[in-house]
Amino acid sequence: MRDTYERLLDGWHRSHRSLAHVHQNRRCRQPPAAAAQLGTTQPTVSRRLKALERSLGLQLLNRSTHRMQLTGDGERCYAFARQVLESWSEMEAELLSARDDPRGTLRVQVPHAFGQDQLIAPLGKYLSRYPNVSVEWVLHDRSPNFTAEGIDCAIQVGVVEDPSVVAIRLGEVPRIVVTHPSLAGDGPLPSTTEQLQRLPWLALRTYYTDEVVLTCQADGRSHRFAIQPRMSTDSLYALRSAALAGLGACVSSAWVVAQDIEEGRLIQLVPQWRAAPLPVYLIYPHARSYPAKLRLFAEIIRTDMPNLVGMTSPGIDAL
């Protein structure tokens, strides 16, 4: 096995040098100039090019005393050689960047609520571990425009519909029904999904507006009912504040209201019923290679995200 591996490496090394000679001859047009650029001699360049021609069974060059001209096959070989050498350079840069400490600025788009709360802990861990990196923390709830806004990566809550991005599933956000204790007045709080419909409601229009769909955790049954919200918003924190003010019931991400429930400011209704959890993804554009600052941020986010309060582990790793 070792002999086979060494032969493959030796073959690649010789082919790589030959392709470099094709590439440099095409650029310089003259053998002495190409040899000088490659740090070798003209006879060595000629010998290696002839060896490549024998290996391929093709004539790549038309030769004269002072000049070499690529044939049609040589031009095609040059095009491939250029791609191979560029890929090789990218690989070297990638491996070297992984070896060194990451540097520069990482521009990350995050949702308003998550970005102001849950994600600060893994962000702090990343900055502490890699002191030569700075982070621009951009808060938006919409899908990122990576190219126009120079975004390196984004945390997205909800389904990823863009097929042009890498999407790594980090976890899920459970969603529950909550309300202020005073909302029931002197009577009992609703104990069934049918009774929920009679309450005043608040809507988070990013995910629900005029109806609520809940699923029983015990047996998977679903119940759907219409609502006429007294207030609708696109802010999770505004939704929580309205619920705390006693304006209505709402479906909220569990982590946002966990402490309010624990301290009695809000009450969870029909605990055995929940809205569908929201998937959370790390997304970034496809590329041949990624800088160390992005890869290392992704490693920390993937490790820490499922352990945050109010999060559950992902059902699958990636799209």
C-alpha positions as CSV (number, residue, x, y, z in Angstrom):
1,M,0.0,0.0,0.0
2,R,2.8,2.4,0.9
3,D,4.6,1.6,-2.4
4,T,1.4,2.4,-4.3
5,Y,1.0,5.7,-2.5
6,E,4.6,6.7,-3.1
7,R,4.3,5.9,-6.8
8,L,1.1,8.0,-7.0
9,L,2.8,10.9,-5.2
10,D,5.9,10.6,-7.5
11,G,3.6,10.5,-10.6
12,W,1.7,13.5,-9.4
13,H,4.9,15.4,-8.7
14,R,6.3,14.7,-12.2
15,S,3.0,15.6,-13.8
16,H,2.7,18.8,-11.8
17,R,6.2,19.9,-12.9
18,S,5.3,19.1,-16.6
19,L,2.1,21.0,-16.5
20,A,4.0,23.9,-14.9
21,H,6.4,23.8,-17.9
22,V,3.5,23.8,-20.4
23,H,1.9,26.8,-18.5
24,Q,5.1,28.8,-18.4
25,N,6.1,28.1,-22.0
26,R,2.6,29.3,-23.1
27,R,3.1,32.5,-21.1
28,C,6.7,33.2,-22.0
29,R,6.7,31.9,-25.6
30,Q,10.5,31.4,-25.5
31,P,12.3,28.4,-23.9
32,P,15.1,30.4,-22.1
33,A,12.6,32.8,-20.5
34,A,10.3,29.9,-19.4
35,A,13.3,28.0,-17.9
36,A,14.3,31.2,-16.0
37,Q,10.8,31.7,-14.6
38,L,10.7,28.1,-13.4
39,G,14.2,28.2,-11.9
40,T,15.7,25.5,-14.0
41,T,17.5,25.0,-17.3
42,Q,16.3,25.0,-20.9
43,P,17.3,21.4,-21.5
44,T,15.4,20.3,-18.4
45,V,12.3,22.1,-19.6
46,S,12.6,20.5,-23.0
47,R,13.2,17.0,-21.5
48,R,10.1,17.2,-19.3
49,L,7.9,18.5,-22.0
50,K,8.9,15.6,-24.3
51,A,8.3,13.2,-21.5
52,L,4.8,14.6,-21.1
53,E,4.2,14.3,-24.9
54,R,5.3,10.7,-24.8
55,S,3.0,10.0,-21.8
56,L,0.0,11.6,-23.6
57,G,0.8,10.3,-27.0
58,L,0.3,13.8,-28.4
59,Q,2.5,16.6,-29.8
60,L,2.0,19.6,-27.6
61,L,4.6,21.9,-29.2
62,N,6.0,23.0,-32.5
63,R,9.7,23.6,-31.9
64,S,12.2,25.9,-33.5
65,T,15.7,27.0,-32.5
66,H,14.5,30.0,-30.5
67,R,10.8,29.5,-30.0
68,M,8.1,27.0,-29.1
69,Q,4.5,27.3,-30.3
70,L,1.7,25.3,-28.7
71,T,-0.3,23.0,-31.0
72,G,-4.1,22.7,-30.8
73,D,-3.6,19.8,-28.3
74,G,-1.0,22.0,-26.5
75,E,-3.5,24.8,-26.1
76,R,-6.0,22.4,-24.6
77,C,-3.4,21.1,-22.3
78,Y,-2.5,24.6,-21.3
79,A,-6.1,25.4,-20.3
80,F,-6.2,22.3,-18.1
81,A,-2.7,23.1,-16.7
82,R,-3.8,26.5,-15.7
83,Q,-6.8,25.1,-13.8
84,V,-4.7,22.5,-12.1
85,L,-2.0,25.0,-11.0
86,E,-4.7,27.5,-9.8
87,S,-6.3,24.7,-7.8
88,W,-3.0,23.7,-6.4
89,S,-2.3,27.3,-5.3
90,E,-5.7,27.5,-3.6
91,M,-5.0,24.3,-1.8
92,E,-1.7,25.6,-0.5
93,A,-3.3,28.8,0.6
94,E,-6.1,26.9,2.4
95,L,-3.7,24.6,4.2
96,L,-1.4,27.4,5.2
97,S,-4.3,29.5,6.5
98,A,-5.5,26.6,8.6
99,R,-2.0,26.3,10.1
100,D,-1.8,29.9,11.1
101,D,-4.1,31.9,13.4
102,P,-7.1,33.4,11.4
103,R,-7.0,37.1,10.8
104,G,-9.2,39.8,9.4
105,T,-12.8,40.7,9.8
106,L,-15.7,38.1,9.6
107,R,-19.0,39.7,8.6
108,V,-21.9,37.7,10.0
109,Q,-25.7,38.3,9.6
110,V,-27.8,37.1,12.5
111,P,-31.5,37.3,13.4
112,H,-32.4,40.3,15.7
113,A,-33.5,38.2,18.7
114,F,-30.9,35.4,18.5
115,G,-28.1,37.9,17.6
116,Q,-28.8,40.0,20.7
117,D,-29.1,37.1,23.1
118,Q,-28.4,33.5,22.5
119,L,-25.6,33.9,20.0
120,I,-23.5,36.3,22.1
121,A,-22.0,33.4,24.1
122,P,-20.5,31.5,21.1
123,L,-19.5,34.8,19.5
124,G,-17.5,35.6,22.7
125,K,-15.9,32.2,22.7
126,Y,-14.8,32.7,19.1
127,L,-13.3,36.1,19.7
128,S,-11.5,34.9,22.9
129,R,-10.0,31.9,21.1
130,Y,-8.9,33.9,18.0
131,P,-7.8,37.4,19.1
132,N,-6.6,38.4,15.6
133,V,-10.1,38.2,14.2
134,S,-12.8,40.9,14.5
135,V,-16.5,40.3,13.8
136,E,-19.0,42.6,12.2
137,W,-22.3,41.5,13.7
138,V,-25.2,42.5,11.3
139,L,-28.7,42.1,12.7
140,H,-31.4,41.3,10.1
141,D,-34.3,38.9,10.0
142,R,-34.3,38.7,6.1
143,S,-32.3,36.4,3.9
144,P,-28.7,37.6,3.4
145,N,-27.4,39.1,0.1
146,F,-23.9,37.7,0.4
147,T,-22.3,39.4,-2.6
148,A,-23.9,42.8,-2.4
149,E,-23.4,43.2,1.3
150,G,-20.1,41.4,1.7
151,I,-21.6,38.8,4.2
152,D,-19.3,35.9,4.9
153,C,-22.0,33.7,6.6
154,A,-25.4,34.0,8.3
155,I,-27.5,32.4,10.9
156,Q,-31.0,31.8,9.5
157,V,-34.1,30.7,11.4
158,G,-36.6,28.9,9.2
159,V,-36.4,26.9,6.0
160,V,-33.6,27.7,3.6
161,E,-34.9,28.0,0.1
162,D,-31.8,29.2,-1.7
163,P,-30.1,26.3,-3.5
164,S,-27.0,28.3,-4.1
165,V,-25.8,28.2,-0.5
166,V,-24.3,25.7,1.9
167,A,-26.8,25.2,4.7
168,I,-25.7,23.4,7.9
169,R,-28.5,22.6,10.3
170,L,-27.6,23.7,13.8
171,G,-30.7,22.8,15.7
172,E,-34.3,23.6,16.2
173,V,-36.2,26.1,18.3
174,P,-39.3,24.7,20.1
175,R,-42.4,27.0,20.0
176,I,-45.0,27.1,22.8
177,V,-48.3,28.9,23.6
178,V,-48.0,31.5,26.4
179,T,-50.1,34.2,27.9
180,H,-50.2,36.6,30.9
181,P,-51.8,35.0,34.0
182,S,-54.4,37.9,34.1
183,L,-55.8,37.1,30.7
184,A,-58.1,34.4,32.1
185,G,-59.6,36.8,34.6
186,D,-61.3,35.0,37.5
187,G,-62.0,31.8,35.4
188,P,-59.7,28.9,34.7
189,L,-57.1,29.1,32.0
190,P,-57.8,27.2,28.7
191,S,-56.9,23.5,29.0
192,T,-57.8,22.4,25.5
193,T,-56.9,23.6,22.0
194,E,-60.5,24.3,21.3
195,Q,-60.6,26.8,24.2
196,L,-57.5,28.6,22.9
197,Q,-59.4,30.1,20.0
198,R,-61.6,32.2,22.3
199,L,-58.6,34.1,23.7
200,P,-57.4,37.4,22.3
201,W,-54.3,36.7,20.2
202,L,-51.0,38.3,19.2
203,A,-49.3,37.3,15.9
204,L,-45.7,37.0,14.8
205,R,-46.3,37.6,11.1
206,T,-42.9,36.1,10.1
207,Y,-44.4,32.7,11.0
208,Y,-48.1,33.0,11.6
209,T,-50.8,35.6,11.0
210,D,-54.4,34.5,10.9
211,E,-54.2,30.9,12.0
212,V,-52.4,28.7,14.5
213,V,-51.4,25.1,14.0
214,L,-50.4,23.0,17.0
215,T,-49.3,19.4,17.3
216,C,-49.8,17.0,20.3
217,Q,-46.4,15.8,21.5
218,A,-47.8,12.5,22.7
219,D,-49.5,11.2,19.6
220,G,-48.8,13.6,16.7
221,R,-52.4,14.8,16.3
222,S,-52.7,18.3,14.8
223,H,-55.2,21.1,15.5
224,R,-55.7,24.2,13.4
225,F,-57.7,27.2,14.3
226,A,-58.2,30.7,13.0
227,I,-57.3,33.8,15.0
228,Q,-58.0,37.5,14.6
229,P,-54.9,39.1,16.2
230,R,-55.2,42.2,18.3
231,M,-51.6,43.0,17.3
232,S,-49.2,41.6,14.8
233,T,-45.4,42.2,14.7
234,D,-42.3,41.0,13.0
235,S,-40.3,41.3,16.3
236,L,-40.0,38.4,18.7
237,Y,-39.1,40.8,21.5
238,A,-42.1,43.0,20.8
239,L,-44.3,39.9,20.8
240,R,-43.0,38.9,24.3
241,S,-43.5,42.5,25.6
242,A,-47.1,42.5,24.4
243,A,-47.7,39.2,26.1
244,L,-46.2,40.5,29.3
245,A,-48.5,43.5,29.1
246,G,-51.5,41.1,29.0
247,L,-52.5,42.0,25.4
248,G,-53.1,38.4,24.3
249,A,-51.8,34.9,23.9
250,C,-49.1,34.0,21.4
251,V,-46.9,31.3,20.0
252,S,-43.4,32.2,21.0
253,S,-39.9,30.6,20.7
254,A,-39.5,28.7,24.0
255,W,-36.1,30.3,24.9
256,V,-37.5,33.8,24.7
257,V,-40.1,33.2,27.4
258,A,-38.4,30.5,29.5
259,Q,-37.4,32.8,32.4
260,D,-40.8,34.6,32.3
261,I,-42.5,31.2,32.8
262,E,-40.1,30.2,35.5
263,E,-40.7,33.4,37.4
264,G,-44.5,33.5,36.9
265,R,-44.8,36.5,34.6
266,L,-46.2,34.3,31.8
267,I,-48.0,30.9,31.8
268,Q,-47.6,28.2,29.2
269,L,-50.9,27.0,27.9
270,V,-51.7,23.4,26.9
271,P,-48.1,22.3,27.5
272,Q,-48.7,19.0,25.6
273,W,-49.4,21.0,22.4
274,R,-46.7,22.9,20.5
275,A,-46.3,24.7,17.2
276,A,-43.8,23.1,14.7
277,P,-40.2,23.9,15.8
278,L,-38.2,26.3,13.7
279,P,-35.0,24.9,12.1
280,V,-31.8,27.0,12.5
281,Y,-29.1,27.0,9.9
282,L,-25.6,28.4,9.3
283,I,-25.5,29.4,5.7
284,Y,-22.7,30.7,3.4
285,P,-22.0,30.7,-0.4
286,H,-20.5,27.7,-2.1
287,A,-16.8,28.1,-2.8
288,R,-13.8,25.9,-3.6
289,S,-12.2,26.7,-0.3
290,Y,-13.0,28.8,2.8
291,P,-10.8,31.0,4.9
292,A,-9.8,29.8,8.4
293,K,-11.8,32.6,10.1
294,L,-15.1,31.2,8.6
295,R,-14.3,27.5,9.1
296,L,-13.4,28.0,12.7
297,F,-16.5,30.1,13.4
298,A,-18.6,27.4,11.8
299,E,-16.9,24.8,14.1
300,I,-17.8,26.7,17.3
301,I,-21.4,27.5,16.1
302,R,-22.0,23.8,15.2
303,T,-20.7,22.6,18.6
304,D,-22.3,25.2,20.8
305,M,-25.7,25.9,19.2
306,P,-27.5,22.7,20.2
307,N,-26.5,23.3,23.8
308,L,-28.0,26.8,24.1
309,V,-31.0,27.3,26.4
310,G,-34.3,26.6,24.5
311,M,-32.6,24.8,21.6
312,T,-32.8,21.1,20.6
313,S,-30.3,19.1,18.6
314,P,-30.7,19.0,14.8
315,G,-32.5,16.1,13.2
316,I,-30.1,16.1,10.3
317,D,-26.6,17.7,9.8
318,A,-27.1,19.5,6.6
319,L,-29.3,20.1,3.5
